[in-house]
Amino acid sequence: MSQLGEIQQAILNDDLGAVASLDVPESYRGVTVHKDEAGMFEGLESRDKDPRKSLHVDEVPTPELGPGEALVAVMASAINYNTVWTSIFEPVSTFKFLERYGRLSPLSKRHDLPYHVVGSDLSGVVLRTGPGVHNWKPGDEVVAHCLNVELEGPDGHNDTMLDTEQRIWGFETNFGGLAEIALVKANQLMPKPGHLTWEEAASPGLVNSTAYRQLVSRNGADMKQGDVVLIWGASGGLGSYATQYALNGGAIPVCVVSSPEKAEICRKLGAELIIDRNAEGYKFWKDEHNQDPKEWQRFGKKIRELTGGEDPDIVFEHPGRETFGASVYAARKGGTIVTCASTSGYMHQFDNRYLWMNLKRIIGSHFANYRESWEANRLIAKGLIHPTLSKTYSLEDTGQAALDVHRNAHQGKVGVLALAPEEGLGVRNHELREKHIDGINAFRNV
């Protein structure tokens, strides 16, 4: 049996104490993009770029373990939109990130390679820890958040997201979670929720923490009870968590979706106010260069019909260019537009009169710090927020999983199995699971 096979077997047999005595393999399989293929999609529109052509499953060397770091045997991972960006080399090739990181120190030079092991989520078991790691040990069952920080300068010590060397693991660093082994900083680790399977536990990390900071944290919109929250893509990876946080926090979500099936998912979560943007036929852009304010107005009227005449206190933004003008218009006077992404385009346009004359605010929100990520994971572990996993692929089919996300042909989150040989493994707390099984399965096979 191979070294990885021995590790896998020990985990599957719940013999976690044996993990420390097993040798770490010299190589493992990881999902990669290749530096010499960075130009493969030049001249194509984004929608025509196919992640199946650029994502490979390669045998790669196990990286050197440095101070403050951990190697994790990855049981499962998940697809985020940053993996789509990496796979289609937009807006820039992520090898530029690795080159920049490689210049920081001799240790970070490890990341500057002709291949990039991608992925910003994982669940698994700690294999080894480096010098200076005291809170984690081999055999610990963990999930990882994706904030990579150096914290050598002062800027990040109030909010680590402001660290000058803040990066997203698996996107702006190498050795990510779509692999059999991953390299993380020890302060990325959090306890695996015991009532979830490996693939369920792997799926919330990035999007759950992002939604928590964006909507709940004082660093984001600081949502309060009774707030009307407009949520774009409310059944998707980010929006499904925003919808749950709004409902849990006593807010009133207005869920924007693109199909009756997605509307039904929001209803299953407990939301009542739903806009099917395709059924309503909203076209916020007349052409490539000009938006249609009359469509903003029609959209705002629809929101007020649902809320009894109230405009949104908070707009949960992530589509970007396609929707941003409508978002700025729709927010109430003094309201907040909080944005964490631009999946439809980065160059936003909006009518600034609606912003300045109505005293609205635009807040940029990017992932989450360790405290916010820990709180978001704690809510998962307590069964107060549920994973939104809809489908799981094998490591070999990661390209297809990324294509699903790229074409919005998915609901919630799409998972990927690594060392876990099948779905349904890894549950420790069966009583808590049974209590929340409907919530856990809300997105399954939809």
Secondary structure, 3 states (H helix, E strand, C coil): CCHHHHHHHHHHCCCHHHHHHCCCCCEEEEEEEEHHHCCCCCCCCHHHCCHHHHCEEEEEECCCCCCCEEEEEEEEEEECHHHHHHHHCCCCCCHHHHHHHHCCCCCHHHHCCCEEECCCCEEEEEEEECCCCCCCCCCCEEEECCEECCCCCCHHHCCHHHCCCCEECCCCCCCCCCECEEEEEHHHEEECCCCCCHHHHHCCHHHHHHHHHHHHCCCCCCCCCCCEEEEECCCCCCHHHHHHHHHHCCCEEEEEECCHHHHHHHHHHCCCEEEEHHHHCCCCECCCCCECHHHHHHHHHHHHHHHCCCCCCEEEECCCCCCHHHHHHHCCCCCEEEECCCCCCCCCCCCHHHHHCCCCEEEECCCCCHHHHHHHHHHHHCCCCCCCEEEEEEHHHHHHHHHHHHCCCCCCEEEEECCCCCCCCCCCCHHHHHHCHHHHCCCCCC
